[in-house]
Amino acid sequence: MPSLLHILLLIIAICPLCRLQQRSVNNLNHRFVTWMNSLFYIPNDRNLRVRKEYRMLSDTERRDYNRAILLLKNDRTVSPNKYDALASLHHLNSANGAHGGPGFLGWHRVYLVLFENALREKVPNITIPYWDSTMDSDLPDPRRSIIWSPLFLGNGNGPVMNGPFRRWSTPYGPLRRDIGADRRLMTRQDVQNVFSRRWLWEITNPSARDEYNIELLHNHVHVWVGEQMSRIESSSYDPAFFAHHAFIDCLWEEFRQRQRQQGINPARDYPRIVGDQNHQPLVSMGLGRLLVIDGINDFFTRQIFRYERRPTCVRGSNTCGSPYLRCNWSTQTCLPLIMSNRGTQTTRRVVQNRRQPWWRRFVNQRQTFFG
């Protein structure tokens, strides 16, 4: 018997993207809505897509992923281009329930699937890699991690001038970063703190304590990368956004697996206290005809994708199964290779800035920073 979510997705494949969506984002043209419709589909392939850590991709897989993003960026059949059109969903009214509540995780899970489906139009069989920033945080200077080299995301200071996304333009100016200038990356202790909880309400707004709040911990990374990534309305225009959110989704899936081991059904674990009304379970998610509650359905990881486990040391080797990671056997953890000091810029001291949560300041603000 097909699940409710399965039926909803089938309806979406036949019906218009939704009048709900058109009312809320009526500045989008018909061509965009038609294309968005095509991204809501159930894969025919019974083999789940496998999302790997960015540095665990083979060189060919990494080049294909980066190439798919560039092809989306250069496809102007949807205005201004397909990448920017998708990025805009993160700050239009379609994202009213994307932040500041328990719907945060489910909304971004659906968003990642849409982005992945769009990439697969350009390069079949690619998947979004996740960026495990806890490995970078273990470095003496995370700014020197190979993730900020031309092989991966490109330079992390100032305008992005090398790597696959060099000289990118965005609606908020040239793509820029300011890594390490503010906040911090997630740590292994952060992950353990999250995994020490049992229920979704314990790790999400509005009820979670700061040390267990996965949305707050994710916010720190946005601000640590800086510039476009530090603001909600511009963050998705940096490809680092999708690798970061894939990691948050990866952690959430591991949290859900732990729930099952404790006899908790994660597909029924939606908090009663949600704060903002856009996080009520039967409210439209803003993406297609899906409801907020659909974001916690098991459908996604049973029929679309799964995560390869986070990198671990390979016994009898100095690596972690990747030429870009090495094993620190004293702690039995994986560390990224680091770049030399040549060409790197010195940033100001990292500041642990405890700003007011962004959703309390959202109304009538043109720029919304991750709180």
C-alpha positions as a Markdown table, in Angstrom:
| # | Residue | x | y | z |
|---|---|---|---|---|
| 1 | Met | 0.0 | 0.0 | 0.0 |
| 2 | Pro | 1.6 | 3.3 | -1.0 |
| 3 | Ser | 2.3 | 5.8 | 1.7 |
| 4 | Leu | 0.6 | 9.2 | 1.8 |
| 5 | Leu | 3.9 | 10.9 | 0.8 |
| 6 | His | 4.2 | 8.5 | -2.2 |
| 7 | Ile | 0.7 | 9.5 | -3.3 |
| 8 | Leu | 1.4 | 13.2 | -2.9 |
| 9 | Leu | 4.6 | 12.9 | -5.0 |
| 10 | Leu | 2.7 | 11.1 | -7.7 |
| 11 | Ile | 0.0 | 13.8 | -7.7 |
| 12 | Ile | 2.8 | 16.5 | -8.0 |
| 13 | Ala | 4.1 | 14.7 | -11.1 |
| 14 | Ile | 0.7 | 15.2 | -12.8 |
| 15 | Cys | -0.6 | 18.5 | -11.3 |
| 16 | Pro | 0.9 | 22.0 | -11.5 |
| 17 | Leu | 3.6 | 22.8 | -9.0 |
| 18 | Cys | 0.8 | 24.2 | -6.9 |
| 19 | Arg | -1.3 | 27.2 | -6.8 |
| 20 | Leu | -0.2 | 27.5 | -3.2 |
| 21 | Gln | 3.4 | 28.0 | -4.5 |
| 22 | Gln | 2.2 | 30.4 | -7.2 |
| 23 | Arg | 0.4 | 32.6 | -4.7 |
| 24 | Ser | 3.4 | 32.8 | -2.4 |
| 25 | Val | 6.1 | 33.3 | -5.1 |
| 26 | Asn | 4.1 | 35.0 | -7.8 |
| 27 | Asn | 7.2 | 36.7 | -9.1 |
| 28 | Leu | 8.4 | 33.4 | -10.5 |
| 29 | Asn | 7.6 | 32.8 | -14.2 |
| 30 | His | 5.7 | 29.9 | -15.6 |
| 31 | Arg | 8.8 | 28.3 | -17.0 |
| 32 | Phe | 10.4 | 28.1 | -13.6 |
| 33 | Val | 7.2 | 26.6 | -12.1 |
| 34 | Thr | 7.1 | 24.0 | -14.9 |
| 35 | Trp | 10.7 | 23.1 | -14.4 |
| 36 | Met | 10.3 | 22.8 | -10.6 |
| 37 | Asn | 7.4 | 20.4 | -11.3 |
| 38 | Ser | 9.8 | 18.1 | -13.1 |
| 39 | Leu | 12.1 | 17.9 | -10.1 |
| 40 | Phe | 9.4 | 16.2 | -7.9 |
| 41 | Tyr | 9.6 | 12.6 | -8.9 |
| 42 | Ile | 10.2 | 9.1 | -7.5 |
| 43 | Pro | 13.4 | 7.5 | -8.9 |
| 44 | Asn | 12.8 | 4.4 | -11.0 |
| 45 | Asp | 16.1 | 3.0 | -9.9 |
| 46 | Arg | 15.7 | 0.7 | -6.9 |
| 47 | Asn | 19.3 | 1.3 | -5.9 |
| 48 | Leu | 19.5 | 4.1 | -3.4 |
| 49 | Arg | 21.7 | 7.1 | -4.2 |
| 50 | Val | 24.8 | 7.1 | -1.9 |
| 51 | Arg | 25.9 | 10.4 | -0.5 |
| 52 | Lys | 29.6 | 10.5 | 0.5 |
| 53 | Glu | 31.8 | 12.9 | 2.4 |
| 54 | Tyr | 33.2 | 15.4 | -0.1 |
| 55 | Arg | 36.7 | 14.3 | 0.3 |
| 56 | Met | 35.7 | 10.6 | -0.1 |
| 57 | Leu | 34.6 | 11.2 | -3.7 |
| 58 | Ser | 36.8 | 9.9 | -6.4 |
| 59 | Asp | 38.4 | 12.5 | -8.5 |
| 60 | Thr | 36.0 | 11.7 | -11.3 |
| 61 | Glu | 33.0 | 11.8 | -9.0 |
| 62 | Arg | 34.1 | 15.2 | -7.6 |
| 63 | Arg | 34.7 | 16.7 | -11.1 |
| 64 | Asp | 31.3 | 15.4 | -12.2 |
| 65 | Tyr | 29.5 | 17.0 | -9.2 |
| 66 | Asn | 31.2 | 20.3 | -9.7 |
| 67 | Arg | 30.5 | 20.1 | -13.5 |
| 68 | Ala | 26.8 | 19.5 | -12.8 |
| 69 | Ile | 26.7 | 22.7 | -10.7 |
| 70 | Leu | 28.4 | 24.7 | -13.4 |
| 71 | Leu | 26.0 | 23.4 | -16.0 |
| 72 | Leu | 23.0 | 24.4 | -13.9 |
| 73 | Lys | 24.6 | 27.9 | -13.4 |
| 74 | Asn | 25.1 | 28.3 | -17.2 |
| 75 | Asp | 21.6 | 27.0 | -18.1 |
| 76 | Arg | 19.5 | 30.2 | -18.7 |
| 77 | Thr | 16.4 | 28.4 | -20.0 |
| 78 | Val | 15.0 | 29.5 | -16.6 |
| 79 | Ser | 15.7 | 33.0 | -15.5 |
| 80 | Pro | 18.3 | 34.1 | -14.4 |
| 81 | Asn | 19.8 | 30.6 | -14.5 |
| 82 | Lys | 18.7 | 27.3 | -13.1 |
| 83 | Tyr | 21.2 | 27.3 | -10.2 |
| 84 | Asp | 20.1 | 30.8 | -9.0 |
| 85 | Ala | 16.4 | 30.0 | -9.5 |
| 86 | Leu | 16.8 | 27.0 | -7.2 |
| 87 | Ala | 18.8 | 29.0 | -4.7 |
| 88 | Ser | 16.1 | 31.6 | -4.6 |
| 89 | Leu | 13.7 | 29.1 | -3.0 |
| 90 | His | 15.7 | 29.4 | 0.2 |
| 91 | His | 14.6 | 32.9 | 0.9 |
| 92 | Leu | 11.2 | 33.3 | -0.8 |
| 93 | Asn | 7.9 | 32.8 | 0.9 |
| 94 | Ser | 8.3 | 29.1 | 0.0 |
| 95 | Ala | 10.9 | 29.0 | 2.9 |
| 96 | Asn | 8.7 | 30.4 | 5.6 |
| 97 | Gly | 8.9 | 27.1 | 7.5 |
| 98 | Ala | 12.5 | 26.5 | 6.7 |
| 99 | His | 14.1 | 28.0 | 9.8 |
| 100 | Gly | 13.4 | 28.6 | 13.5 |
| 101 | Gly | 11.4 | 25.4 | 14.3 |
| 102 | Pro | 11.3 | 21.6 | 14.0 |
| 103 | Gly | 10.4 | 21.8 | 10.3 |
| 104 | Phe | 14.0 | 23.0 | 9.6 |
| 105 | Leu | 15.4 | 19.5 | 9.1 |
| 106 | Gly | 12.5 | 18.2 | 6.9 |
| 107 | Trp | 12.3 | 21.3 | 4.7 |
| 108 | His | 16.0 | 21.2 | 3.9 |
| 109 | Arg | 15.9 | 17.4 | 3.3 |
| 110 | Val | 13.3 | 18.0 | 0.5 |
| 111 | Tyr | 15.3 | 21.0 | -0.8 |
| 112 | Leu | 18.4 | 18.8 | -1.1 |
| 113 | Val | 16.5 | 16.2 | -3.1 |
| 114 | Leu | 15.2 | 18.9 | -5.5 |
| 115 | Phe | 18.8 | 20.2 | -6.0 |
| 116 | Glu | 20.1 | 16.7 | -6.5 |
| 117 | Asn | 17.4 | 15.9 | -9.1 |
| 118 | Ala | 18.3 | 19.1 | -10.9 |
| 119 | Leu | 22.0 | 18.2 | -10.9 |
| 120 | Arg | 21.1 | 14.8 | -12.3 |
| 121 | Glu | 19.5 | 16.4 | -15.3 |
| 122 | Lys | 23.0 | 17.6 | -16.2 |
| 123 | Val | 25.1 | 14.7 | -15.1 |
| 124 | Pro | 23.2 | 11.4 | -14.4 |
| 125 | Asn | 24.0 | 9.4 | -11.2 |
| 126 | Ile | 25.8 | 12.2 | -9.3 |
| 127 | Thr | 24.8 | 12.8 | -5.7 |
| 128 | Ile | 25.4 | 15.7 | -3.3 |
| 129 | Pro | 28.5 | 15.1 | -1.1 |
| 130 | Tyr | 28.4 | 16.2 | 2.5 |
| 131 | Trp | 31.0 | 18.3 | 4.1 |
| 132 | Asp | 31.9 | 16.9 | 7.6 |
| 133 | Ser | 33.2 | 20.1 | 9.1 |
| 134 | Thr | 34.0 | 18.4 | 12.4 |
| 135 | Met | 37.1 | 17.0 | 10.7 |
| 136 | Asp | 38.2 | 20.5 | 9.7 |
| 137 | Ser | 37.5 | 21.8 | 13.2 |
| 138 | Asp | 40.1 | 19.3 | 14.6 |
| 139 | Leu | 42.9 | 21.0 | 12.6 |
| 140 | Pro | 45.1 | 23.6 | 14.3 |
| 141 | Asp | 43.9 | 26.1 | 11.7 |
| 142 | Pro | 40.7 | 25.0 | 9.8 |
| 143 | Arg | 41.2 | 27.7 | 7.3 |
| 144 | Arg | 44.1 | 25.7 | 5.8 |
| 145 | Ser | 41.9 | 22.6 | 5.1 |
| 146 | Ile | 42.1 | 21.2 | 1.6 |
| 147 | Ile | 38.3 | 21.8 | 1.4 |
| 148 | Trp | 39.3 | 25.5 | 0.6 |
| 149 | Ser | 41.7 | 24.5 | -2.2 |
| 150 | Pro | 41.0 | 24.7 | -6.0 |
| 151 | Leu | 40.2 | 21.0 | -6.0 |
| 152 | Phe | 37.1 | 21.4 | -3.8 |
| 153 | Leu | 35.3 | 24.6 | -2.9 |
| 154 | Gly | 37.9 | 27.1 | -3.9 |
| 155 | Asn | 39.6 | 29.8 | -1.7 |
| 156 | Gly | 37.9 | 30.9 | 1.5 |
| 157 | Asn | 39.1 | 34.5 | 1.8 |
| 158 | Gly | 37.7 | 37.3 | -0.2 |
| 159 | Pro | 36.3 | 36.9 | -3.7 |
| 160 | Val | 36.4 | 33.3 | -4.9 |
| 161 | Met | 39.2 | 33.3 | -7.5 |
| 162 | Asn | 40.1 | 29.7 | -7.8 |
| 163 | Gly | 38.4 | 26.3 | -7.9 |
| 164 | Pro | 35.3 | 25.3 | -9.8 |
| 165 | Phe | 33.2 | 28.3 | -8.7 |
| 166 | Arg | 35.8 | 31.0 | -9.4 |
| 167 | Arg | 34.5 | 34.4 | -10.4 |
| 168 | Trp | 30.9 | 33.4 | -9.7 |
| 169 | Ser | 28.3 | 36.1 | -9.7 |
| 170 | Thr | 25.3 | 36.1 | -7.4 |
| 171 | Pro | 22.4 | 38.4 | -6.9 |
| 172 | Tyr | 24.4 | 39.7 | -3.9 |
| 173 | Gly | 27.6 | 40.5 | -5.8 |
| 174 | Pro | 30.6 | 38.3 | -6.6 |
| 175 | Leu | 30.8 | 35.1 | -4.6 |
| 176 | Arg | 32.9 | 35.9 | -1.5 |
| 177 | Arg | 33.9 | 34.1 | 1.7 |
| 178 | Asp | 35.6 | 35.2 | 5.0 |
| 179 | Ile | 36.3 | 31.9 | 6.6 |
| 180 | Gly | 37.2 | 31.9 | 10.3 |
| 181 | Ala | 36.4 | 35.5 | 10.9 |
| 182 | Asp | 33.4 | 34.8 | 13.2 |
| 183 | Arg | 31.8 | 31.9 | 15.0 |
| 184 | Arg | 33.1 | 28.3 | 14.7 |
| 185 | Leu | 32.8 | 25.0 | 12.9 |
| 186 | Met | 30.9 | 22.1 | 14.4 |
| 187 | Thr | 33.0 | 19.8 | 16.6 |
| 188 | Arg | 32.8 | 16.1 | 17.4 |
| 189 | Gln | 31.6 | 17.0 | 20.9 |
| 190 | Asp | 28.7 | 18.9 | 19.3 |
| 191 | Val | 27.7 | 15.8 | 17.4 |
| 192 | Gln | 27.9 | 13.7 | 20.6 |
| 193 | Asn | 25.8 | 16.2 | 22.4 |
| 194 | Val | 23.1 | 15.9 | 19.7 |
| 195 | Phe | 23.2 | 12.1 | 19.7 |
| 196 | Ser | 22.8 | 12.1 | 23.5 |
| 197 | Arg | 19.2 | 13.2 | 23.1 |
| 198 | Arg | 16.2 | 11.0 | 22.2 |
| 199 | Trp | 13.5 | 13.1 | 20.7 |
| 200 | Leu | 13.3 | 15.7 | 17.9 |
| 201 | Trp | 12.1 | 18.4 | 20.2 |
| 202 | Glu | 15.3 | 18.1 | 22.2 |
| 203 | Ile | 17.5 | 19.0 | 19.2 |
| 204 | Thr | 15.4 | 21.6 | 17.4 |
| 205 | Asn | 13.9 | 25.0 | 18.0 |
| 206 | Pro | 12.0 | 26.3 | 19.9 |
| 207 | Ser | 12.7 | 23.8 | 22.8 |
| 208 | Ala | 16.2 | 22.6 | 22.5 |
| 209 | Arg | 19.0 | 23.8 | 24.7 |
| 210 | Asp | 21.8 | 25.5 | 22.9 |
| 211 | Glu | 24.3 | 22.7 | 23.2 |
| 212 | Tyr | 21.9 | 20.2 | 21.6 |
| 213 | Asn | 20.3 | 22.5 | 19.1 |
| 214 | Ile | 21.3 | 21.3 | 15.6 |
| 215 | Glu | 19.9 | 24.4 | 13.9 |
| 216 | Leu | 22.0 | 26.7 | 16.1 |
| 217 | Leu | 25.1 | 24.6 | 15.6 |
| 218 | His | 24.5 | 24.6 | 11.9 |
| 219 | Asn | 24.1 | 28.4 | 12.0 |
| 220 | His | 27.6 | 28.8 | 13.4 |
| 221 | Val | 29.1 | 27.1 | 10.4 |
| 222 | His | 27.2 | 29.5 | 8.0 |
| 223 | Val | 28.7 | 32.5 | 9.8 |
| 224 | Trp | 32.1 | 30.9 | 10.0 |
| 225 | Val | 32.2 | 30.6 | 6.2 |
| 226 | Gly | 31.0 | 34.2 | 6.0 |
| 227 | Glu | 29.9 | 36.7 | 3.3 |
| 228 | Gln | 27.0 | 35.2 | 1.3 |
| 229 | Met | 26.9 | 32.0 | 3.5 |
| 230 | Ser | 26.3 | 34.1 | 6.6 |
| 231 | Arg | 22.9 | 35.4 | 5.5 |
| 232 | Ile | 19.7 | 33.4 | 4.9 |
| 233 | Glu | 18.7 | 35.2 | 1.8 |
| 234 | Ser | 22.1 | 34.7 | 0.1 |
| 235 | Ser | 23.6 | 31.5 | 1.6 |
| 236 | Ser | 22.3 | 29.1 | -1.0 |
| 237 | Tyr | 24.1 | 31.0 | -3.8 |
| 238 | Asp | 27.4 | 29.5 | -2.5 |
| 239 | Pro | 27.7 | 25.8 | -3.4 |
| 240 | Ala | 29.2 | 25.3 | 0.1 |
| 241 | Phe | 25.6 | 25.6 | 1.3 |
| 242 | Phe | 24.5 | 22.3 | -0.1 |
| 243 | Ala | 27.5 | 20.3 | 1.1 |
| 244 | His | 27.0 | 21.8 | 4.6 |
| 245 | His | 23.3 | 21.0 | 4.7 |
| 246 | Ala | 23.9 | 17.5 | 3.4 |
| 247 | Phe | 26.1 | 17.0 | 6.5 |
| 248 | Ile | 23.3 | 18.3 | 8.8 |
| 249 | Asp | 20.9 | 15.9 | 7.0 |
| 250 | Cys | 23.5 | 13.1 | 7.4 |
| 251 | Leu | 23.6 | 13.7 | 11.2 |
| 252 | Trp | 19.9 | 13.8 | 11.4 |
| 253 | Glu | 19.6 | 10.5 | 9.7 |
| 254 | Glu | 22.1 | 9.0 | 12.1 |
| 255 | Phe | 20.0 | 10.5 | 14.9 |
| 256 | Arg | 16.9 | 8.8 | 13.5 |
| 257 | Gln | 18.7 | 5.5 | 13.3 |
| 258 | Arg | 19.6 | 5.8 | 16.9 |
| 259 | Gln | 15.9 | 6.5 | 17.7 |
| 260 | Arg | 14.9 | 3.3 | 16.0 |
| 261 | Gln | 17.4 | 1.4 | 18.2 |
| 262 | Gln | 15.7 | 2.9 | 21.2 |
| 263 | Gly | 12.2 | 1.9 | 20.0 |
| 264 | Ile | 11.2 | 5.3 | 18.8 |
| 265 | Asn | 9.6 | 5.7 | 15.4 |
| 266 | Pro | 11.2 | 8.9 | 13.9 |
| 267 | Ala | 8.4 | 9.1 | 11.3 |
| 268 | Arg | 6.0 | 9.8 | 14.2 |
| 269 | Asp | 8.3 | 12.0 | 16.3 |
| 270 | Tyr | 7.1 | 15.5 | 15.5 |
| 271 | Pro | 7.0 | 18.0 | 18.5 |
| 272 | Arg | 3.8 | 19.3 | 19.8 |
| 273 | Ile | 5.4 | 22.7 | 20.6 |
| 274 | Val | 6.6 | 24.2 | 17.4 |
| 275 | Gly | 6.8 | 28.0 | 18.0 |
| 276 | Asp | 6.2 | 29.6 | 14.6 |
| 277 | Gln | 2.9 | 28.6 | 13.0 |
| 278 | Asn | 4.7 | 27.8 | 9.8 |
| 279 | His | 6.1 | 24.8 | 11.6 |
| 280 | Gln | 2.7 | 23.3 | 12.4 |
| 281 | Pro | 2.7 | 19.7 | 11.0 |
| 282 | Leu | -0.3 | 20.1 | 8.7 |
| 283 | Val | 0.8 | 23.4 | 7.2 |
| 284 | Ser | 2.1 | 23.5 | 3.6 |
| 285 | Met | 5.9 | 23.1 | 3.5 |
| 286 | Gly | 6.1 | 25.6 | 0.7 |
| 287 | Leu | 7.7 | 23.0 | -1.6 |
| 288 | Gly | 5.2 | 21.4 | -3.9 |
| 289 | Arg | 2.1 | 20.0 | -2.2 |
| 290 | Leu | 4.1 | 18.6 | 0.7 |
| 291 | Leu | 3.1 | 19.3 | 4.3 |
| 292 | Val | 5.5 | 20.0 | 7.0 |
| 293 | Ile | 4.9 | 16.6 | 8.6 |
| 294 | Asp | 6.0 | 14.9 | 5.3 |
| 295 | Gly | 9.5 | 16.0 | 6.0 |
| 296 | Ile | 10.0 | 13.4 | 8.7 |
| 297 | Asn | 8.6 | 10.5 | 6.6 |
| 298 | Asp | 10.9 | 7.5 | 6.1 |
| 299 | Phe | 10.2 | 7.6 | 2.3 |
| 300 | Phe | 13.3 | 9.6 | 1.4 |
| 301 | Thr | 15.9 | 7.3 | 2.9 |
| 302 | Arg | 14.0 | 4.2 | 1.9 |
| 303 | Gln | 13.4 | 5.1 | -1.8 |
| 304 | Ile | 15.8 | 7.9 | -2.8 |
| 305 | Phe | 19.1 | 8.1 | -0.9 |
| 306 | Arg | 21.3 | 7.0 | 1.9 |
| 307 | Tyr | 24.5 | 8.2 | 3.5 |
| 308 | Glu | 27.9 | 6.5 | 3.4 |
| 309 | Arg | 29.1 | 6.5 | 7.0 |
| 310 | Arg | 31.4 | 9.3 | 8.1 |
| 311 | Pro | 35.1 | 8.7 | 7.4 |
| 312 | Thr | 37.1 | 6.5 | 9.8 |
| 313 | Cys | 40.7 | 5.4 | 9.9 |
| 314 | Val | 41.6 | 2.4 | 7.7 |
| 315 | Arg | 43.6 | -0.1 | 9.7 |
| 316 | Gly | 47.1 | -0.6 | 8.4 |
| 317 | Ser | 47.0 | 2.7 | 6.6 |
| 318 | Asn | 47.8 | 6.3 | 7.3 |
| 319 | Thr | 44.7 | 7.4 | 5.3 |
| 320 | Cys | 40.9 | 7.2 | 5.8 |
| 321 | Gly | 40.2 | 5.7 | 2.4 |
| 322 | Ser | 40.9 | 9.0 | 0.6 |
| 323 | Pro | 44.1 | 10.6 | -0.6 |
| 324 | Tyr | 42.8 | 13.9 | 0.9 |
| 325 | Leu | 42.3 | 12.6 | 4.4 |
| 326 | Arg | 44.9 | 11.3 | 6.9 |
| 327 | Cys | 44.4 | 9.3 | 10.1 |
| 328 | Asn | 45.5 | 10.7 | 13.4 |
| 329 | Trp | 46.0 | 7.3 | 15.1 |
| 330 | Ser | 46.5 | 8.9 | 18.5 |
| 331 | Thr | 42.9 | 10.0 | 18.5 |
| 332 | Gln | 41.7 | 7.5 | 15.8 |
| 333 | Thr | 40.1 | 10.4 | 13.9 |
| 334 | Cys | 40.4 | 11.5 | 10.3 |
| 335 | Leu | 41.9 | 14.9 | 9.4 |
| 336 | Pro | 41.9 | 16.7 | 6.1 |
| 337 | Leu | 45.2 | 17.5 | 4.3 |
| 338 | Ile | 46.2 | 21.1 | 4.8 |
| 339 | Met | 47.5 | 23.7 | 2.4 |
| 340 | Ser | 50.7 | 25.6 | 2.8 |
| 341 | Asn | 50.7 | 29.1 | 4.1 |
| 342 | Arg | 51.5 | 30.5 | 0.7 |
| 343 | Gly | 48.7 | 32.6 | -0.6 |
| 344 | Thr | 46.5 | 32.3 | 2.4 |
| 345 | Gln | 45.2 | 35.5 | 4.1 |
| 346 | Thr | 45.3 | 36.1 | 7.8 |
| 347 | Thr | 41.8 | 36.7 | 9.2 |
| 348 | Arg | 40.9 | 38.5 | 12.4 |
| 349 | Arg | 40.5 | 36.5 | 15.6 |
| 350 | Val | 37.5 | 34.2 | 15.8 |
| 351 | Val | 34.8 | 35.8 | 17.8 |
| 352 | Gln | 32.1 | 33.7 | 19.6 |
| 353 | Asn | 29.4 | 36.1 | 18.9 |
| 354 | Arg | 26.1 | 35.3 | 20.7 |
| 355 | Arg | 23.7 | 37.3 | 18.6 |
| 356 | Gln | 20.0 | 37.3 | 19.2 |
| 357 | Pro | 18.4 | 34.4 | 17.2 |
| 358 | Trp | 17.6 | 35.6 | 13.7 |
| 359 | Trp | 13.9 | 34.6 | 13.7 |
| 360 | Arg | 13.2 | 37.1 | 16.5 |
| 361 | Arg | 14.5 | 39.8 | 14.2 |
| 362 | Phe | 13.1 | 38.6 | 10.9 |
| 363 | Val | 10.2 | 41.0 | 10.3 |
| 364 | Asn | 11.0 | 44.1 | 8.2 |
| 365 | Gln | 14.7 | 43.3 | 7.9 |
| 366 | Arg | 16.3 | 43.2 | 4.5 |
| 367 | Gln | 19.3 | 41.1 | 5.6 |
| 368 | Thr | 18.8 | 38.2 | 7.9 |
| 369 | Phe | 21.9 | 36.7 | 9.5 |
| 370 | Phe | 22.1 | 33.2 | 10.9 |
| 371 | Gly | 21.6 | 33.7 | 14.7 |
